[in-house]
Amino acid sequence: MRLELKDLPPAYRAQVEKQLAEQAKKKKGDPMAAAMKQAKAAGRDFDSMGEYEFYIGAVLPKLATGEIKACEQHPRFQLFPAGEYGGLVLGAIQYTADFRLDYADGTVEIVEVKSKFVRKMQRDYPVRRRIFIETIARPAGWRFREIITADSRDEIKRWRELAKEVK
């Protein structure tokens, strides 16, 4: 008598299916690990697979053609300086974008790549984004683009683990 997956109780079947999927993934290779290795080989640090994919798919080809003349990763902008008010010490507040793209025509674009998960976890992000847009981007005439990816919590965790391993 041969036992089939459908003969197993649901909990055991789910466990076996998960193990089979992990084995198949190992045989095929890990695309996330391959992407991390390519990013490190190019001397770039990306906070997520979404950032990496945006850079490879949208930025790199335009850098090659000259449409984009410069790409700065993780530029920091000071929103408020450190200070003191009524005996209260106030730390500086900064906004760090994912990319600053300087186009050949003089246009500057700030790009933020966020997963739905990270966007929810960073509760102050919408406020920092708005302050950045109103005090820095809009007055300078810069474009701002936000890309929302489907990266899950587990994928983000895996990307960070790979980044530590490859260093």
Secondary structure as UniProt FT lines:
FT   HELIX           5..7
FT   HELIX           10..28
FT   HELIX           31..41
FT   TURN            42..43
FT   HELIX           49..54
FT   HELIX           55..59
FT   HELIX           60..65
FT   STRAND          68..73
FT   STRAND          76..80
FT   STRAND          83..85
FT   TURN            86..87
FT   STRAND          88..90
FT   STRAND          93..96
FT   STRAND          99..103
FT   TURN            104..105
FT   STRAND          108..115
FT   HELIX           116..121
FT   TURN            123..124
FT   HELIX           125..132
FT   HELIX           133..137
FT   HELIX           138..140
FT   STRAND          143..149
FT   HELIX           153..166
//
